[in-house]
Amino acid sequence: MATIHVTYRKSAIGYPSDQKATIAALGLKKLHQTVEHDDSPSVRGMVDKVRHLVSVDGVPADAPAGSGK
């Protein structure tokens, strides 16, 4: 199964507690920390929920599709 690298890019301070819990559930504790997860629909859903706070494989999760930056 493929894996994805999720990096914590922006602090969750000031965001709802469910988003903070999602960051913790992804295993992210400190800014700029990167964790590796299997690429599954449940992990993709978690990343989508906090897409404004993380990047996936070096690309911001909230970047337009097909964007290489």
mmJSON file of the N, C-alpha and C atoms, coordinates in Angstrom:
{"data_MODEL":{"atom_site":{
"group_PDB":["ATOM","ATOM","ATOM","ATOM","ATOM","ATOM","ATOM","ATOM","ATOM","ATOM","ATOM","ATOM","ATOM","ATOM","ATOM","ATOM","ATOM","ATOM","ATOM","ATOM","ATOM","ATOM","ATOM","ATOM","ATOM","ATOM","ATOM","ATOM","ATOM","ATOM","ATOM","ATOM","ATOM","ATOM","ATOM","ATOM","ATOM","ATOM","ATOM","ATOM","ATOM","ATOM","ATOM","ATOM","ATOM","ATOM","ATOM","ATOM","ATOM","ATOM","ATOM","ATOM","ATOM","ATOM","ATOM","ATOM","ATOM","ATOM","ATOM","ATOM","ATOM","ATOM","ATOM","ATOM","ATOM","ATOM","ATOM","ATOM","ATOM","ATOM","ATOM","ATOM","ATOM","ATOM","ATOM","ATOM","ATOM","ATOM","ATOM","ATOM","ATOM","ATOM","ATOM","ATOM","ATOM","ATOM","ATOM","ATOM","ATOM","ATOM","ATOM","ATOM","ATOM","ATOM","ATOM","ATOM","ATOM","ATOM","ATOM","ATOM","ATOM","ATOM","ATOM","ATOM","ATOM","ATOM","ATOM","ATOM","ATOM","ATOM","ATOM","ATOM","ATOM","ATOM","ATOM","ATOM","ATOM","ATOM","ATOM","ATOM","ATOM","ATOM","ATOM","ATOM","ATOM","ATOM","ATOM","ATOM","ATOM","ATOM","ATOM","ATOM","ATOM","ATOM","ATOM","ATOM","ATOM","ATOM","ATOM","ATOM","ATOM","ATOM","ATOM","ATOM","ATOM","ATOM","ATOM","ATOM","ATOM","ATOM","ATOM","ATOM","ATOM","ATOM","ATOM","ATOM","ATOM","ATOM","ATOM","ATOM","ATOM","ATOM","ATOM","ATOM","ATOM","ATOM","ATOM","ATOM","ATOM","ATOM","ATOM","ATOM","ATOM","ATOM","ATOM","ATOM","ATOM","ATOM","ATOM","ATOM","ATOM","ATOM","ATOM","ATOM","ATOM","ATOM","ATOM","ATOM","ATOM","ATOM","ATOM","ATOM","ATOM","ATOM","ATOM","ATOM","ATOM","ATOM","ATOM","ATOM","ATOM","ATOM","ATOM","ATOM","ATOM","ATOM","ATOM"],
"id":[1,2,3,4,5,6,7,8,9,10,11,12,13,14,15,16,17,18,19,20,21,22,23,24,25,26,27,28,29,30,31,32,33,34,35,36,37,38,39,40,41,42,43,44,45,46,47,48,49,50,51,52,53,54,55,56,57,58,59,60,61,62,63,64,65,66,67,68,69,70,71,72,73,74,75,76,77,78,79,80,81,82,83,84,85,86,87,88,89,90,91,92,93,94,95,96,97,98,99,100,101,102,103,104,105,106,107,108,109,110,111,112,113,114,115,116,117,118,119,120,121,122,123,124,125,126,127,128,129,130,131,132,133,134,135,136,137,138,139,140,141,142,143,144,145,146,147,148,149,150,151,152,153,154,155,156,157,158,159,160,161,162,163,164,165,166,167,168,169,170,171,172,173,174,175,176,177,178,179,180,181,182,183,184,185,186,187,188,189,190,191,192,193,194,195,196,197,198,199,200,201,202,203,204,205,206,207],
"type_symbol":["N","C","C","N","C","C","N","C","C","N","C","C","N","C","C","N","C","C","N","C","C","N","C","C","N","C","C","N","C","C","N","C","C","N","C","C","N","C","C","N","C","C","N","C","C","N","C","C","N","C","C","N","C","C","N","C","C","N","C","C","N","C","C","N","C","C","N","C","C","N","C","C","N","C","C","N","C","C","N","C","C","N","C","C","N","C","C","N","C","C","N","C","C","N","C","C","N","C","C","N","C","C","N","C","C","N","C","C","N","C","C","N","C","C","N","C","C","N","C","C","N","C","C","N","C","C","N","C","C","N","C","C","N","C","C","N","C","C","N","C","C","N","C","C","N","C","C","N","C","C","N","C","C","N","C","C","N","C","C","N","C","C","N","C","C","N","C","C","N","C","C","N","C","C","N","C","C","N","C","C","N","C","C","N","C","C","N","C","C","N","C","C","N","C","C","N","C","C","N","C","C","N","C","C","N","C","C"],
"label_atom_id":["N","CA","C","N","CA","C","N","CA","C","N","CA","C","N","CA","C","N","CA","C","N","CA","C","N","CA","C","N","CA","C","N","CA","C","N","CA","C","N","CA","C","N","CA","C","N","CA","C","N","CA","C","N","CA","C","N","CA","C","N","CA","C","N","CA","C","N","CA","C","N","CA","C","N","CA","C","N","CA","C","N","CA","C","N","CA","C","N","CA","C","N","CA","C","N","CA","C","N","CA","C","N","CA","C","N","CA","C","N","CA","C","N","CA","C","N","CA","C","N","CA","C","N","CA","C","N","CA","C","N","CA","C","N","CA","C","N","CA","C","N","CA","C","N","CA","C","N","CA","C","N","CA","C","N","CA","C","N","CA","C","N","CA","C","N","CA","C","N","CA","C","N","CA","C","N","CA","C","N","CA","C","N","CA","C","N","CA","C","N","CA","C","N","CA","C","N","CA","C","N","CA","C","N","CA","C","N","CA","C","N","CA","C","N","CA","C","N","CA","C","N","CA","C","N","CA","C","N","CA","C","N","CA","C","N","CA","C","N","CA","C"],
"label_alt_id":[null,null,null,null,null,null,null,null,null,null,null,null,null,null,null,null,null,null,null,null,null,null,null,null,null,null,null,null,null,null,null,null,null,null,null,null,null,null,null,null,null,null,null,null,null,null,null,null,null,null,null,null,null,null,null,null,null,null,null,null,null,null,null,null,null,null,null,null,null,null,null,null,null,null,null,null,null,null,null,null,null,null,null,null,null,null,null,null,null,null,null,null,null,null,null,null,null,null,null,null,null,null,null,null,null,null,null,null,null,null,null,null,null,null,null,null,null,null,null,null,null,null,null,null,null,null,null,null,null,null,null,null,null,null,null,null,null,null,null,null,null,null,null,null,null,null,null,null,null,null,null,null,null,null,null,null,null,null,null,null,null,null,null,null,null,null,null,null,null,null,null,null,null,null,null,null,null,null,null,null,null,null,null,null,null,null,null,null,null,null,null,null,null,null,null,null,null,null,null,null,null,null,null,null,null,null,null],
"label_comp_id":["MET","MET","MET","ALA","ALA","ALA","THR","THR","THR","ILE","ILE","ILE","HIS","HIS","HIS","VAL","VAL","VAL","THR","THR","THR","TYR","TYR","TYR","ARG","ARG","ARG","LYS","LYS","LYS","SER","SER","SER","ALA","ALA","ALA","ILE","ILE","ILE","GLY","GLY","GLY","TYR","TYR","TYR","PRO","PRO","PRO","SER","SER","SER","ASP","ASP","ASP","GLN","GLN","GLN","LYS","LYS","LYS","ALA","ALA","ALA","THR","THR","THR","ILE","ILE","ILE","ALA","ALA","ALA","ALA","ALA","ALA","LEU","LEU","LEU","GLY","GLY","GLY","LEU","LEU","LEU","LYS","LYS","LYS","LYS","LYS","LYS","LEU","LEU","LEU","HIS","HIS","HIS","GLN","GLN","GLN","THR","THR","THR","VAL","VAL","VAL","GLU","GLU","GLU","HIS","HIS","HIS","ASP","ASP","ASP","ASP","ASP","ASP","SER","SER","SER","PRO","PRO","PRO","SER","SER","SER","VAL","VAL","VAL","ARG","ARG","ARG","GLY","GLY","GLY","MET","MET","MET","VAL","VAL","VAL","ASP","ASP","ASP","LYS","LYS","LYS","VAL","VAL","VAL","ARG","ARG","ARG","HIS","HIS","HIS","LEU","LEU","LEU","VAL","VAL","VAL","SER","SER","SER","VAL","VAL","VAL","ASP","ASP","ASP","GLY","GLY","GLY","VAL","VAL","VAL","PRO","PRO","PRO","ALA","ALA","ALA","ASP","ASP","ASP","ALA","ALA","ALA","PRO","PRO","PRO","ALA","ALA","ALA","GLY","GLY","GLY","SER","SER","SER","GLY","GLY","GLY","LYS","LYS","LYS"],
"label_asym_id":["A","A","A","A","A","A","A","A","A","A","A","A","A","A","A","A","A","A","A","A","A","A","A","A","A","A","A","A","A","A","A","A","A","A","A","A","A","A","A","A","A","A","A","A","A","A","A","A","A","A","A","A","A","A","A","A","A","A","A","A","A","A","A","A","A","A","A","A","A","A","A","A","A","A","A","A","A","A","A","A","A","A","A","A","A","A","A","A","A","A","A","A","A","A","A","A","A","A","A","A","A","A","A","A","A","A","A","A","A","A","A","A","A","A","A","A","A","A","A","A","A","A","A","A","A","A","A","A","A","A","A","A","A","A","A","A","A","A","A","A","A","A","A","A","A","A","A","A","A","A","A","A","A","A","A","A","A","A","A","A","A","A","A","A","A","A","A","A","A","A","A","A","A","A","A","A","A","A","A","A","A","A","A","A","A","A","A","A","A","A","A","A","A","A","A","A","A","A","A","A","A","A","A","A","A","A","A"],
"label_entity_id":["1","1","1","1","1","1","1","1","1","1","1","1","1","1","1","1","1","1","1","1","1","1","1","1","1","1","1","1","1","1","1","1","1","1","1","1","1","1","1","1","1","1","1","1","1","1","1","1","1","1","1","1","1","1","1","1","1","1","1","1","1","1","1","1","1","1","1","1","1","1","1","1","1","1","1","1","1","1","1","1","1","1","1","1","1","1","1","1","1","1","1","1","1","1","1","1","1","1","1","1","1","1","1","1","1","1","1","1","1","1","1","1","1","1","1","1","1","1","1","1","1","1","1","1","1","1","1","1","1","1","1","1","1","1","1","1","1","1","1","1","1","1","1","1","1","1","1","1","1","1","1","1","1","1","1","1","1","1","1","1","1","1","1","1","1","1","1","1","1","1","1","1","1","1","1","1","1","1","1","1","1","1","1","1","1","1","1","1","1","1","1","1","1","1","1","1","1","1","1","1","1","1","1","1","1","1","1"],
"label_seq_id":[1,1,1,2,2,2,3,3,3,4,4,4,5,5,5,6,6,6,7,7,7,8,8,8,9,9,9,10,10,10,11,11,11,12,12,12,13,13,13,14,14,14,15,15,15,16,16,16,17,17,17,18,18,18,19,19,19,20,20,20,21,21,21,22,22,22,23,23,23,24,24,24,25,25,25,26,26,26,27,27,27,28,28,28,29,29,29,30,30,30,31,31,31,32,32,32,33,33,33,34,34,34,35,35,35,36,36,36,37,37,37,38,38,38,39,39,39,40,40,40,41,41,41,42,42,42,43,43,43,44,44,44,45,45,45,46,46,46,47,47,47,48,48,48,49,49,49,50,50,50,51,51,51,52,52,52,53,53,53,54,54,54,55,55,55,56,56,56,57,57,57,58,58,58,59,59,59,60,60,60,61,61,61,62,62,62,63,63,63,64,64,64,65,65,65,66,66,66,67,67,67,68,68,68,69,69,69],
"pdbx_PDB_ins_code":[null,null,null,null,null,null,null,null,null,null,null,null,null,null,null,null,null,null,null,null,null,null,null,null,null,null,null,null,null,null,null,null,null,null,null,null,null,null,null,null,null,null,null,null,null,null,null,null,null,null,null,null,null,null,null,null,null,null,null,null,null,null,null,null,null,null,null,null,null,null,null,null,null,null,null,null,null,null,null,null,null,null,null,null,null,null,null,null,null,null,null,null,null,null,null,null,null,null,null,null,null,null,null,null,null,null,null,null,null,null,null,null,null,null,null,null,null,null,null,null,null,null,null,null,null,null,null,null,null,null,null,null,null,null,null,null,null,null,null,null,null,null,null,null,null,null,null,null,null,null,null,null,null,null,null,null,null,null,null,null,null,null,null,null,null,null,null,null,null,null,null,null,null,null,null,null,null,null,null,null,null,null,null,null,null,null,null,null,null,null,null,null,null,null,null,null,null,null,null,null,null,null,null,null,null,null,null],
"Cartn_x":[0.844,0.0,0.89,0.45,1.201,1.163,2.164,2.199,2.217,1.787,1.837,2.565,3.229,3.925,3.125,2.689,1.889,2.755,2.863,3.689,2.806,3.006,2.262,2.877,2.152,2.696,2.217,0.999,0.438,-0.192,-0.031,-0.541,-2.066,-2.575,-4.018,-4.612,-3.804,-4.314,-5.352,-6.492,-7.563,-8.523,-8.293,-9.181,-9.999,-11.136,-11.995,-11.266,-11.762,-11.115,-11.142,-12.142,-12.157,-11.005,-10.57,-9.42,-8.129,-8.047,-6.88,-6.808,-7.959,-7.994,-7.593,-7.955,-7.574,-6.062,-5.463,-4.0,-3.339,-3.856,-3.298,-3.505,-4.663,-4.947,-4.035,-3.591,-2.63,-1.229,-1.046,0.25,1.162,0.604,1.398,1.387,2.575,2.688,3.359,4.306,5.06,5.009,5.115,5.144,6.326,6.14,7.14,7.495,6.715,6.909,6.251,6.884,6.348,6.105,4.94,4.613,4.238,4.372,4.072,2.866,1.874,0.669,0.404,-0.295,-0.782,-1.816,-1.824,-2.769,-4.113,-4.996,-6.316,-7.377,-8.604,-9.671,-9.842,-9.647,-9.821,-8.734,-7.509,-6.419,-6.618,-7.019,-7.272,-8.388,-9.397,-10.473,-9.989,-9.103,-8.532,-7.687,-6.884,-6.049,-6.926,-8.016,-8.914,-9.538,-9.822,-10.427,-9.491,-8.194,-7.21,-6.272,-6.777,-5.944,-5.295,-5.863,-5.295,-4.15,-3.917,-2.879,-1.717,-1.877,-0.868,-0.504,0.585,0.928,1.131,0.887,1.009,2.083,3.093,4.215,4.834,4.905,5.557,4.677,3.443,2.52,1.412,1.122,0.034,-1.247,-1.932,-3.127,-4.253,-4.218,-5.278,-4.885,-3.791,-3.376,-4.333,-4.522,-5.39,-4.859,-5.752,-5.364,-4.426,-3.409,-2.463,-1.367,-1.413,-0.394,0.875,1.972,3.239,3.913,3.279,3.879,3.069],
"Cartn_y":[-1.18,0.0,1.245,2.253,3.509,4.245,5.075,5.873,7.35,8.17,9.619,10.214,11.33,12.055,13.318,13.453,14.593,15.458,16.743,17.68,18.753,18.994,19.998,21.362,22.232,23.503,24.741,24.712,25.9,25.499,26.333,26.038,25.94,25.066,24.885,25.801,26.68,27.629,28.518,28.662,29.489,28.734,27.452,26.628,25.73,25.213,24.382,23.159,22.685,21.565,20.282,20.109,18.901,18.884,20.061,20.117,19.848,20.328,20.026,18.529,17.908,16.467,15.694,16.187,15.534,15.595,16.743,16.877,15.851,15.733,14.773,13.339,13.048,11.701,11.319,12.313,12.056,11.802,12.037,11.809,13.012,14.174,15.398,16.128,16.467,17.128,18.484,18.637,19.886,20.406,21.71,22.301,21.76,21.601,21.113,19.649,18.947,17.513,16.79,15.74,14.944,13.525,12.984,11.595,10.89,9.583,8.764,7.891,7.874,7.064,6.3,5.17,4.478,5.374,5.377,6.201,5.478,5.845,5.234,6.326,5.969,6.975,7.663,6.935,7.545,8.582,8.283,9.252,10.441,10.19,11.293,12.201,11.621,12.419,13.285,12.735,13.505,14.659,14.371,15.411,16.489,16.083,17.056,17.982,17.441,18.247,19.351,19.089,20.067,20.499,20.533,20.829,22.197,23.13,24.467,24.498,23.389,23.326,22.404,21.582,20.574,20.622,19.945,19.69,18.185,17.691,16.262,16.076,15.297,15.038,16.333,17.354,18.596,19.602,19.215,20.118,20.495,21.787,22.154,21.427,20.876,20.085,20.929,22.254,23.106,23.746,23.282,23.796,23.28,24.047,23.579,22.281,21.458,20.18,20.41,19.585,19.688,20.713,21.358,22.365,21.674,22.009,21.414,22.176,23.202,24.015,24.021],
"Cartn_z":[0.0,0.0,0.0,-0.684,-0.773,0.568,0.769,1.985,1.617,2.564,2.385,3.576,3.341,4.398,4.703,5.939,6.366,7.272,6.955,7.718,8.335,9.62,10.388,10.079,9.363,8.886,9.628,10.187,10.818,12.143,13.158,14.484,14.49,15.341,15.478,16.545,17.115,18.108,17.437,18.078,17.543,16.645,16.432,15.63,16.551,16.073,16.919,17.478,18.611,19.295,18.468,17.597,16.776,15.788,15.325,14.424,15.193,16.423,17.265,17.527,17.758,17.995,16.741,15.58,14.321,14.125,14.434,14.355,15.277,16.495,17.449,16.963,16.383,15.887,14.725,13.983,12.91,13.469,14.751,15.382,15.346,15.06,14.963,16.296,16.793,18.087,18.007,17.105,16.987,15.561,15.411,14.083,13.29,12.016,11.058,11.273,12.086,12.263,11.093,10.624,9.522,10.006,9.665,9.981,8.687,8.695,7.531,7.852,6.952,7.118,5.826,5.968,4.783,4.119,2.796,2.045,2.01,2.947,3.036,3.039,2.75,2.752,4.11,5.201,6.522,6.797,6.435,6.622,5.691,4.455,3.518,4.04,4.676,5.254,6.397,7.228,8.332,7.792,6.774,6.172,5.549,4.911,4.288,5.334,6.509,7.572,8.053,8.056,8.539,7.418,6.185,5.013,5.081,5.841,5.977,6.989,7.697,8.719,8.345,7.314,6.981,5.504,5.175,3.78,3.63,2.416,2.136,1.084,1.422,0.516,-0.003,0.855,0.502,-0.215,-0.557,-1.25,-0.272,-0.097,0.811,0.446,1.446,1.19,0.619,0.835,0.306,-1.024,-1.638,-2.948,-4.018,-5.091,-6.183,-6.777,-7.258,-7.855,-9.035,-9.112,-10.21,-9.974,-8.833,-8.518,-8.037,-8.622,-8.233,-7.107,-6.587,-5.526,-4.284],
"occupancy":[1.0,1.0,1.0,1.0,1.0,1.0,1.0,1.0,1.0,1.0,1.0,1.0,1.0,1.0,1.0,1.0,1.0,1.0,1.0,1.0,1.0,1.0,1.0,1.0,1.0,1.0,1.0,1.0,1.0,1.0,1.0,1.0,1.0,1.0,1.0,1.0,1.0,1.0,1.0,1.0,1.0,1.0,1.0,1.0,1.0,1.0,1.0,1.0,1.0,1.0,1.0,1.0,1.0,1.0,1.0,1.0,1.0,1.0,1.0,1.0,1.0,1.0,1.0,1.0,1.0,1.0,1.0,1.0,1.0,1.0,1.0,1.0,1.0,1.0,1.0,1.0,1.0,1.0,1.0,1.0,1.0,1.0,1.0,1.0,1.0,1.0,1.0,1.0,1.0,1.0,1.0,1.0,1.0,1.0,1.0,1.0,1.0,1.0,1.0,1.0,1.0,1.0,1.0,1.0,1.0,1.0,1.0,1.0,1.0,1.0,1.0,1.0,1.0,1.0,1.0,1.0,1.0,1.0,1.0,1.0,1.0,1.0,1.0,1.0,1.0,1.0,1.0,1.0,1.0,1.0,1.0,1.0,1.0,1.0,1.0,1.0,1.0,1.0,1.0,1.0,1.0,1.0,1.0,1.0,1.0,1.0,1.0,1.0,1.0,1.0,1.0,1.0,1.0,1.0,1.0,1.0,1.0,1.0,1.0,1.0,1.0,1.0,1.0,1.0,1.0,1.0,1.0,1.0,1.0,1.0,1.0,1.0,1.0,1.0,1.0,1.0,1.0,1.0,1.0,1.0,1.0,1.0,1.0,1.0,1.0,1.0,1.0,1.0,1.0,1.0,1.0,1.0,1.0,1.0,1.0,1.0,1.0,1.0,1.0,1.0,1.0,1.0,1.0,1.0,1.0,1.0,1.0],
"B_iso_or_equiv":[0.0,0.0,0.0,0.0,0.0,0.0,0.0,0.0,0.0,0.0,0.0,0.0,0.0,0.0,0.0,0.0,0.0,0.0,0.0,0.0,0.0,0.0,0.0,0.0,0.0,0.0,0.0,0.0,0.0,0.0,0.0,0.0,0.0,0.0,0.0,0.0,0.0,0.0,0.0,0.0,0.0,0.0,0.0,0.0,0.0,0.0,0.0,0.0,0.0,0.0,0.0,0.0,0.0,0.0,0.0,0.0,0.0,0.0,0.0,0.0,0.0,0.0,0.0,0.0,0.0,0.0,0.0,0.0,0.0,0.0,0.0,0.0,0.0,0.0,0.0,0.0,0.0,0.0,0.0,0.0,0.0,0.0,0.0,0.0,0.0,0.0,0.0,0.0,0.0,0.0,0.0,0.0,0.0,0.0,0.0,0.0,0.0,0.0,0.0,0.0,0.0,0.0,0.0,0.0,0.0,0.0,0.0,0.0,0.0,0.0,0.0,0.0,0.0,0.0,0.0,0.0,0.0,0.0,0.0,0.0,0.0,0.0,0.0,0.0,0.0,0.0,0.0,0.0,0.0,0.0,0.0,0.0,0.0,0.0,0.0,0.0,0.0,0.0,0.0,0.0,0.0,0.0,0.0,0.0,0.0,0.0,0.0,0.0,0.0,0.0,0.0,0.0,0.0,0.0,0.0,0.0,0.0,0.0,0.0,0.0,0.0,0.0,0.0,0.0,0.0,0.0,0.0,0.0,0.0,0.0,0.0,0.0,0.0,0.0,0.0,0.0,0.0,0.0,0.0,0.0,0.0,0.0,0.0,0.0,0.0,0.0,0.0,0.0,0.0,0.0,0.0,0.0,0.0,0.0,0.0,0.0,0.0,0.0,0.0,0.0,0.0,0.0,0.0,0.0,0.0,0.0,0.0],
"pdbx_formal_charge":[null,null,null,null,null,null,null,null,null,null,null,null,null,null,null,null,null,null,null,null,null,null,null,null,null,null,null,null,null,null,null,null,null,null,null,null,null,null,null,null,null,null,null,null,null,null,null,null,null,null,null,null,null,null,null,null,null,null,null,null,null,null,null,null,null,null,null,null,null,null,null,null,null,null,null,null,null,null,null,null,null,null,null,null,null,null,null,null,null,null,null,null,null,null,null,null,null,null,null,null,null,null,null,null,null,null,null,null,null,null,null,null,null,null,null,null,null,null,null,null,null,null,null,null,null,null,null,null,null,null,null,null,null,null,null,null,null,null,null,null,null,null,null,null,null,null,null,null,null,null,null,null,null,null,null,null,null,null,null,null,null,null,null,null,null,null,null,null,null,null,null,null,null,null,null,null,null,null,null,null,null,null,null,null,null,null,null,null,null,null,null,null,null,null,null,null,null,null,null,null,null,null,null,null,null,null,null],
"auth_seq_id":[1,1,1,2,2,2,3,3,3,4,4,4,5,5,5,6,6,6,7,7,7,8,8,8,9,9,9,10,10,10,11,11,11,12,12,12,13,13,13,14,14,14,15,15,15,16,16,16,17,17,17,18,18,18,19,19,19,20,20,20,21,21,21,22,22,22,23,23,23,24,24,24,25,25,25,26,26,26,27,27,27,28,28,28,29,29,29,30,30,30,31,31,31,32,32,32,33,33,33,34,34,34,35,35,35,36,36,36,37,37,37,38,38,38,39,39,39,40,40,40,41,41,41,42,42,42,43,43,43,44,44,44,45,45,45,46,46,46,47,47,47,48,48,48,49,49,49,50,50,50,51,51,51,52,52,52,53,53,53,54,54,54,55,55,55,56,56,56,57,57,57,58,58,58,59,59,59,60,60,60,61,61,61,62,62,62,63,63,63,64,64,64,65,65,65,66,66,66,67,67,67,68,68,68,69,69,69],
"auth_comp_id":["MET","MET","MET","ALA","ALA","ALA","THR","THR","THR","ILE","ILE","ILE","HIS","HIS","HIS","VAL","VAL","VAL","THR","THR","THR","TYR","TYR","TYR","ARG","ARG","ARG","LYS","LYS","LYS","SER","SER","SER","ALA","ALA","ALA","ILE","ILE","ILE","GLY","GLY","GLY","TYR","TYR","TYR","PRO","PRO","PRO","SER","SER","SER","ASP","ASP","ASP","GLN","GLN","GLN","LYS","LYS","LYS","ALA","ALA","ALA","THR","THR","THR","ILE","ILE","ILE","ALA","ALA","ALA","ALA","ALA","ALA","LEU","LEU","LEU","GLY","GLY","GLY","LEU","LEU","LEU","LYS","LYS","LYS","LYS","LYS","LYS","LEU","LEU","LEU","HIS","HIS","HIS","GLN","GLN","GLN","THR","THR","THR","VAL","VAL","VAL","GLU","GLU","GLU","HIS","HIS","HIS","ASP","ASP","ASP","ASP","ASP","ASP","SER","SER","SER","PRO","PRO","PRO","SER","SER","SER","VAL","VAL","VAL","ARG","ARG","ARG","GLY","GLY","GLY","MET","MET","MET","VAL","VAL","VAL","ASP","ASP","ASP","LYS","LYS","LYS","VAL","VAL","VAL","ARG","ARG","ARG","HIS","HIS","HIS","LEU","LEU","LEU","VAL","VAL","VAL","SER","SER","SER","VAL","VAL","VAL","ASP","ASP","ASP","GLY","GLY","GLY","VAL","VAL","VAL","PRO","PRO","PRO","ALA","ALA","ALA","ASP","ASP","ASP","ALA","ALA","ALA","PRO","PRO","PRO","ALA","ALA","ALA","GLY","GLY","GLY","SER","SER","SER","GLY","GLY","GLY","LYS","LYS","LYS"],
"auth_asym_id":["A","A","A","A","A","A","A","A","A","A","A","A","A","A","A","A","A","A","A","A","A","A","A","A","A","A","A","A","A","A","A","A","A","A","A","A","A","A","A","A","A","A","A","A","A","A","A","A","A","A","A","A","A","A","A","A","A","A","A","A","A","A","A","A","A","A","A","A","A","A","A","A","A","A","A","A","A","A","A","A","A","A","A","A","A","A","A","A","A","A","A","A","A","A","A","A","A","A","A","A","A","A","A","A","A","A","A","A","A","A","A","A","A","A","A","A","A","A","A","A","A","A","A","A","A","A","A","A","A","A","A","A","A","A","A","A","A","A","A","A","A","A","A","A","A","A","A","A","A","A","A","A","A","A","A","A","A","A","A","A","A","A","A","A","A","A","A","A","A","A","A","A","A","A","A","A","A","A","A","A","A","A","A","A","A","A","A","A","A","A","A","A","A","A","A","A","A","A","A","A","A","A","A","A","A","A","A"],
"auth_atom_id":["N","CA","C","N","CA","C","N","CA","C","N","CA","C","N","CA","C","N","CA","C","N","CA","C","N","CA","C","N","CA","C","N","CA","C","N","CA","C","N","CA","C","N","CA","C","N","CA","C","N","CA","C","N","CA","C","N","CA","C","N","CA","C","N","CA","C","N","CA","C","N","CA","C","N","CA","C","N","CA","C","N","CA","C","N","CA","C","N","CA","C","N","CA","C","N","CA","C","N","CA","C","N","CA","C","N","CA","C","N","CA","C","N","CA","C","N","CA","C","N","CA","C","N","CA","C","N","CA","C","N","CA","C","N","CA","C","N","CA","C","N","CA","C","N","CA","C","N","CA","C","N","CA","C","N","CA","C","N","CA","C","N","CA","C","N","CA","C","N","CA","C","N","CA","C","N","CA","C","N","CA","C","N","CA","C","N","CA","C","N","CA","C","N","CA","C","N","CA","C","N","CA","C","N","CA","C","N","CA","C","N","CA","C","N","CA","C","N","CA","C","N","CA","C","N","CA","C","N","CA","C","N","CA","C","N","CA","C","N","CA","C"],
"pdbx_PDB_model_num":[1,1,1,1,1,1,1,1,1,1,1,1,1,1,1,1,1,1,1,1,1,1,1,1,1,1,1,1,1,1,1,1,1,1,1,1,1,1,1,1,1,1,1,1,1,1,1,1,1,1,1,1,1,1,1,1,1,1,1,1,1,1,1,1,1,1,1,1,1,1,1,1,1,1,1,1,1,1,1,1,1,1,1,1,1,1,1,1,1,1,1,1,1,1,1,1,1,1,1,1,1,1,1,1,1,1,1,1,1,1,1,1,1,1,1,1,1,1,1,1,1,1,1,1,1,1,1,1,1,1,1,1,1,1,1,1,1,1,1,1,1,1,1,1,1,1,1,1,1,1,1,1,1,1,1,1,1,1,1,1,1,1,1,1,1,1,1,1,1,1,1,1,1,1,1,1,1,1,1,1,1,1,1,1,1,1,1,1,1,1,1,1,1,1,1,1,1,1,1,1,1,1,1,1,1,1,1]
}}}
